[in-house]
Amino acid sequence: MLKKNVGNYVVATFLVGTQSTTSWEGILYDVGNDYMTIYQEGRDRYIVSDIYSLKFIEFYDTRCRDICDEVLRSGWMPNQGM
């Protein structure tokens, strides 16, 4: 499923340690057997992570990116609703 969505805007949430999570957002740039790469256009950087720590990934149509940014800035969390 990840490979089919290369080029789409994503927000990926990773498990850090046993209870903490961190999220990275950007364009899904590349996917391998055990890694994924997110490109952050505004910062002109690539973030590479292993697939095994990935907990959740949200896919967005790149055309809706401004809406996604607004939702993230508002502090919305997946389990809180909108």
N, C-alpha and C positions, 0 to 999 in steps of 0.2 A: 504494500500500500504506500509506503514512503516513496519508493522510486517513481510511482505513478504521479506523485504530487511535486516533483522537482520543479522549481520555478514559482511555486505558490508561496504566499506569505504565511508564515507559521509562528506560533508561540509554543515553544517546547519547554516542558517542566521536567527537571531532573532531580533525583533523590541525591542529597548530599549527606553522608553519614547515615544514621538510622532514622532520623525524624525530620530533618530539615530539607527544604526544597529550594531550588532557584530556577528562574525562568529566563530564557533567552528568546529574543524575537528577531525576525529577519526573513530573508528569502531562502527557502530550502535549496541549497546549491548543489549538493552531491550526497549520495547515499551508497554505502558499501555494506558488506555482510555484517560488520560489527561497529560501524561508525556513521555519523551524519555530519554534514557541514552546513552551517547557516551563514549566509552573507548579510552583513549589516551595511546597507548602502550609505546611510547617513554618516557612518563612521569609517567607511571604506575598509572594513576588516572582516575576517572570516573566523568563525568559531567552530572548532571541531570537537565532537564529543563521542564517547562510546555509546552504543545503543543500549547497553545493559543498565545504565543508570536512568534512562528515559522512562518517566512515569506517565506523562500525558503529552499529547501534541494536538494543538488546535490548528486547523487549516482554514485559511481565508483566501477569498478571491483577491488577487493583487489590486483589482480596481476598487476594492472596498478598504484599502489600507488606511485612509484617513479616519474612517469610522472605527477601525481596530485601535488606532492610536488613541482616540478619544476614550474608548472603553477602558483601555489599560491605564490611562492617566487618571481616570475616575476612581481607581482602586478596586474595581470589580474583581471578585474571585469566583471561580466556577461553581462553588457550592453555595453561593449567596444569591444567585439569580440577578436579574437586572432591575 
